[in-house]
């Protein structure tokens, strides 16, 4: 903890949420607008970086009580599974489809299987960036 | 038919027995392993004997088993006169050598299983060489003989000389073997077959091919290295470090004759060409002279025998060379004189195997019973070792060419052949032909001389017990059997040479000169007594001059040339070996400098030169196209900023400046992405640039202070040239590629399909996760690997004490 960085820490508390929400938006919007798993993940990682700069790495670790390496593995697994699943429908590896559904609250919404793959990308990229920076940072 | 015949089994049976020998050695310790080995060559010898009637009728036994049929490689075994002659030599002398080795090698002290495995390996390989019709199979067995020979030479592998000898023989024979392979491949290119018989059938096509001379030279190189012809003979004296049974078997009777076999086998294909005639005759006669001159200088019994083997092989080679003229004149004119050369070659081949085998074994007995082979220490053994003395006397007399032994006959016939050489009337023989009898005669004098030296130094004179570590006595009976058999063969063949002529020499000659099969000239008849002719006078001259030289030995032993035992050509070999290893190291050291910059310069220089050359060569440089997109002012501004940033990176004095400039470059690129309407790229570029700059900062935090290394002027110039080269190359390449666009882009497909088929408006993302999701999958895998790598490097470093 850096006790004197009051302004920074207060701003961070507000800003981190905005960044995370923005990153979610970028992530989900990727199918139709600029964005997607990669950029979304980098932006989310930046939010955690901001927290770790204002507070310290320990705080971030408390916020995400899972090992980054596990997240990385889970992300890769999701991406691979999303590729393998089409096999059960007699399709090729990484075959994608989409359709429109009437969801409560959201109305007529397009859901694409590509999103599952993108979730994998998203998790891997977050975990990689944070793992790299924290591994190097902790060595200090 | 895909069935192994008895002949196939016979060929590979030594290899099969070699597998079993170690087990026998392990479980039957009380009996000498050699007894189990002995059975096989004896059976094989009897088996091959039964082909004699068939083969002497002019019939050929041939069986084929496909091995790699798609490549035309078949395990063809094939028995004609020549094959049978060699097969009988291999198995016959093989049996005697195994018998001899049983008494020669100690059951307790030696690792017998190794010895017999190598020996059987050799025997099988040698049988394969002489019985194969397919050249690739022949080559396979050929290399196996080299390998087995090297293993046998280095049998006492704890001695450095053994290892060096094995290395030398291996290097030289394998060098020849490879060149032979090249020759074989050339022949198969011409004839489209690997079968020797089919090649012989196409001899006319081969003779008219432009590959004729190269193929011939390559194959001859193989034959000359194996048969220890000048100047490749240097491995043979060093191979004398092998146990004596090995020297007797490999390095006198069988392996060194593989080259002779090859030359004889290829005579129907190449014979008749002037090049073949001259190369073989010349190398043979030079080897003959050189071997006999060098043998005189040796002080070691086996050394003398090694050089004498070289010399005798040269003799046989000369005869084969002269005899190859038979194929030039097939119309009957003077055929008998060329044919006589081939007959003599085959006859002397048999004779040499008998007397040289017995001489080696006698030398081994002397070594075994006295503990030394040095002729300066030996002396007066005549009464102590009477049987060895007798055998040596017979062998040496035969080698020197004295009556009534078989060596006399072959020497007389040899003289006849070389004397007739002037009468050939072909290949300019009338001018140079005179040299052959002269050289042959001189060589014979020296042959007589070293035989005399070997005999008198070993067996006569005064016996000095102080020279020997052991109590000297005659060898046990078992050790004497084999040389006795060979020595009696020397006498038998001397008195009754015609028992060989019809049964084996004639079919062998037919194999070498097949067109004479039904010819009236082919009537091998060898007489002891030719009448008073030039040959006899030459022999008398040899004896007289040889005796004079021997009596004058006290005078010329003081000459410095006599004292040097080692062949001068060894210096060439040693120099080459040392030169290759030091030269190779120097060459590697000259460019492998463990300097990363140096390697980058090599890589970039290669790229610039190669790619630049290809671009000029293919004429693809196109710098001034018709259509460029219009260049806007803000684009120019941005480029100027980037150039400034790039220059700053290069010339900055501190790391931080460089880093900041690098960051500015990254952001400028992001702006370019914006300008060129790539929002996803721009976003990613911005974030990645930020994160990587952060990482750079983290790293720089730990680095020691920036030390400016000042390169030397020349290396700065080189770096500058290479960097400019790369820059210019990439620029020219990019512009040219842009201007040489031959096909429309795929982009239209993605524009249409991204919404209709994948349901997304963001085409970039649809490509990334849908159309080409496969790439993305592995890119995130790459990221994961990088992260784990960084983690492992930082956290997983092994502490000093853990090592």
Interface residues (C-beta under 8 A of the other chain):
Chain A: X26 X30 X31 X32 X33 X34 X35 X36 X37 X38 X39 X42 X43 X45 X46 X49 X68 X69 X72 X73 X75 X76 X79 X80 X83 X93 X94 X96 X98 X110 X112 X114 X117 X118 X120 X121 X124 X125 X127 X128 X129 X131 X132 X133 X135 X136 X137 X139 X140
Chain B: X679 X680 X683 X684 X687 X688 X690 X691 X694 X695 X698 X699 X701 X702 X758 X759 X760 X761 X762 X764 X765 X766 X768 X769 X770 X773 X774 X776 X777 X780 X781 X783 X784 X786 X787 X788 X790 X791 X794 X795
